[in-house]
Amino acid sequence: MRLCKFSTLSDPRPRVGELTDLGVRPIGPSGAVLEELLHAEDPGRMAKDWASQAGETLPLASVSLFAPIDRQEVWGAGVTYERSKVARVEESESGGSFYDLVYSAPRPELFFKATPSRVVGPGAAIRVRRDTLWCVPEPELALVISPRMRLVGFTIGNDVSARDIEGQNPLYLPQAKVYDACCALGPAVTLAEAMPPIQEINIRLEIDRAEATIFEGSTSLARMARKLQDLIDWLGRDNLFPNGVVLLTGTGIVPPDEFSLREGDLVRITIDGIGTLANTVVQGSPLPI
């Protein structure tokens, strides 16, 4: 089952739904929130119970989809694919050897990525920060983890990154990674038991500019150097996540060095078993609240 958060023009309050090929089917009792289901003892059974209270399927054109999180932090894992290691070494002005070491070290690279307010959902705009000249999308499988550090589902993540800022000095990583609209998630959370076998899952990235595809790339989770449970275990060391957490698992698709996102680009990430996450691109300072 693919679970989503959505609203309609007639009711702007976020609701829980099941995303299907035909549209969105509202599920659950009135006032239900997605994390209530995801953090249940048996999310699959609760989802079936909620589906028994489902309303009529709404066409996709009639709903707005949100990022499928509520209060979870978003974290990231780096250098989990060889292609990412090579790219990080190439971009780095002074710390390339560190990426070689972390790729094969027992301890993975883990970093804070975003609060919910910095995350956008399907169809919304990811942002290129104003002080970068080299910004790329990073298509990643995202793990949806309960407060008990149980893997309950999967979604698609875009870990937007300023490669030139990180390349100047590895200590600039937070500035390269963490800013408003730096992360996209969606379109839904597929419960763990509904996903294909991990080794058979493929990730595809397409970037359009002026209605033409200017970059395409793909990889397989079979190429990931880390086990998912290993990443979860390391993340949970000396860390509590009372609201759950979403963990991006790293990218194996890196556009060429001469590529950088521009305002108006369209980024599409497709992962087997989940769907496609599409986002436009803007650049500059965030709008004031």
Residue pairs with C-beta under 8 A, 6 or more apart in sequence:
1 18
1 44
1 47
1 48
1 51
1 190
1 191
1 194
2 18
2 19
2 20
2 187
2 188
2 189
2 190
2 194
2 274
2 275
3 16
3 17
3 18
3 19
3 34
3 37
3 38
3 47
3 68
3 153
3 188
3 189
3 190
3 191
4 16
4 17
4 18
4 19
4 24
4 65
4 66
4 68
4 186
4 187
4 188
4 189
5 14
5 15
5 16
5 17
5 34
5 65
5 66
5 67
5 68
5 121
6 14
6 15
6 17
6 24
6 58
6 63
6 64
6 65
6 66
7 13
7 14
7 15
7 63
7 64
7 66
8 58
8 62
8 63
8 64
9 62
14 33
14 66
15 26
15 28
15 32
16 26
16 27
16 28
16 32
16 33
16 34
16 37
16 50
17 24
17 25
17 26
17 27
17 58
17 63
18 24
18 25
18 27
18 47
18 51
18 54
19 65
19 187
19 188
19 275
20 57
22 57
22 59
23 57
23 58
23 59
23 60
23 62
23 63
24 57
24 58
24 60
24 63
24 65
25 51
25 54
25 55
25 56
25 57
25 58
26 54
26 55
26 56
26 58
27 47
27 50
27 51
27 53
27 54
27 55
28 37
28 50
28 53
29 50
29 53
32 50
33 70
34 68
34 69
34 70
34 189
35 69
35 70
35 71
35 72
35 243
35 244
37 43
37 46
37 47
37 50
38 144
38 146
38 152
38 153
38 189
38 244
39 146
39 147
39 152
39 244
40 46
43 152
43 153
43 191
44 191
44 193
47 191
64 123
65 121
65 122
65 123
65 186
65 187
65 188
66 121
66 186
67 116
67 119
67 120
67 121
67 122
67 184
67 185
67 186
68 121
68 144
68 155
68 185
68 186
68 187
68 188
68 189
69 116
69 119
69 185
69 246
70 116
70 243
71 116
71 243
71 244
72 116
72 144
72 241
72 243
72 244
72 245
72 246
73 112
73 114
73 115
73 116
73 241
73 243
73 245
73 246
74 112
74 113
74 114
74 115
74 116
74 118
74 119
74 142
74 157
74 183
74 185
74 245
74 246
74 247
74 248
75 110
75 111
75 112
75 113
75 235
75 245
75 246
75 247
75 248
76 110
76 111
76 112
76 113
76 140
76 159
76 177
76 247
76 248
76 250
77 108
77 109
77 110
77 226
77 231
77 247
77 248
77 249
77 250
78 84
78 88
78 102
78 108
78 109
78 110
78 111
78 250
79 85
79 88
79 99
79 102
79 103
79 108
79 109
79 250
80 108
80 224
80 225
80 226
80 231
80 249
80 250
80 252
81 219
81 223
81 224
81 225
81 250
81 251
81 252
82 103
82 223
82 225
82 252
83 219
83 223
83 251
83 252
83 253
83 254
84 250
84 251
84 252
84 254
85 99
85 100
85 103
86 254
87 163
87 254
88 96
88 99
88 166
89 96
89 97
89 99
89 100
90 96
90 257
91 134
91 163
91 164
91 166
91 167
91 257
92 98
92 99
92 166
92 167
92 170
93 167
93 168
93 169
94 169
94 170
95 169
95 170
98 170
102 108
102 109
103 225
104 225
107 234
108 226
108 230
108 231
108 234
110 231
110 234
110 235
111 173
111 174
111 177
112 174
112 178
113 159
113 177
113 178
113 182
113 183
113 248
114 178
114 182
114 183
117 180
118 178
118 179
118 180
118 181
118 182
118 183
119 183
119 184
119 185
120 126
120 181
120 183
120 184
120 185
120 279
121 184
121 185
121 186
121 187
122 184
122 186
122 187
122 277
122 278
122 279
123 278
123 279
123 280
124 181
124 184
124 279
124 280
125 181
125 279
125 280
125 281
125 282
126 137
126 158
126 160
126 181
126 182
126 183
126 184
126 261
126 267
126 279
126 280
126 281
126 282
127 160
127 179
127 180
127 181
127 182
127 281
127 282
127 283
127 284
127 286
128 135
128 160
128 162
128 260
128 261
128 262
128 263
128 281
128 282
128 283
128 284
129 135
129 162
129 179
129 182
129 283
130 283
130 284
130 285
131 162
131 165
132 162
132 163
132 164
132 165
132 176
132 260
133 164
133 260
134 162
134 163
134 164
134 167
134 257
134 260
135 160
135 161
135 162
135 163
135 260
135 261
136 160
136 161
136 163
136 254
136 255
136 259
136 260
136 261
137 158
137 159
137 160
137 205
137 207
137 255
137 261
137 267
137 269
138 158
138 159
138 160
138 161
138 248
138 250
138 251
138 253
138 254
139 156
139 157
139 158
139 203
139 204
139 205
139 251
139 253
139 269
139 271
140 156
140 157
140 158
140 159
140 203
140 248
140 249
140 250
140 251
141 154
141 156
141 157
141 201
141 203
141 221
141 248
141 249
141 271
142 154
142 155
142 156
142 157
142 185
142 246
142 247
142 248
142 249
143 151
143 154
143 228
143 231
143 232
143 246
143 247
143 249
144 151
144 152
144 153
144 154
144 155
144 189
144 244
144 246
145 151
145 152
145 232
145 235
145 241
145 244
145 245
145 246
145 247
146 152
146 244
147 240
147 241
147 242
147 243
147 244
149 232
149 233
149 235
149 236
149 241
151 192
151 228
151 229
151 232
152 191
152 192
153 189
153 190
153 191
153 192
154 189
154 190
154 192
154 195
154 271
154 273
154 274
155 185
155 186
155 188
155 189
155 190
155 246
155 274
156 185
156 186
156 187
156 269
156 270
156 271
156 274
156 275
156 276
156 277
157 183
157 184
157 185
157 246
157 248
157 277
158 183
158 184
158 185
158 267
158 269
158 277
158 279
159 177
159 182
159 183
159 248
159 251
160 181
160 182
160 183
160 184
160 261
161 176
161 177
162 175
162 176
162 177
163 176
165 172
165 175
165 176
166 172
166 173
166 176
166 177
179 286
180 286
181 282
181 286
183 248
184 277
184 279
185 246
185 277
186 277
187 274
187 275
187 276
187 277
188 274
188 275
190 273
190 274
194 273
195 201
195 273
195 274
196 272
196 273
198 221
198 228
199 220
199 221
199 222
200 220
200 221
200 222
200 272
201 220
201 221
201 271
201 272
201 273
202 218
202 219
202 220
202 221
202 271
202 272
203 218
203 219
203 220
203 221
203 252
203 253
203 269
203 270
203 271
204 216
204 217
204 218
204 269
204 270
204 271
205 215
205 216
205 217
205 218
205 253
205 267
205 268
205 269
206 213
206 215
206 216
206 267
206 268
206 270
207 213
207 214
207 215
207 216
207 255
207 261
207 265
207 266
207 267
207 268
208 214
208 265
208 266
208 268
209 262
209 264
209 265
209 266
210 264
214 259
215 255
215 256
215 259
217 253
217 254
217 255
218 253
219 252
219 253
220 252
223 252
224 249
224 250
224 252
226 249
226 250
228 249
231 247
231 249
232 247
235 245
235 247
261 267
261 281
261 283
262 281
262 283
263 281
263 282
263 283
263 284
264 280
264 281
265 280
265 281
266 278
266 279
266 280
266 281
267 278
267 279
267 280
267 281
268 276
268 277
268 278
269 276
269 277
269 278
270 276
270 277
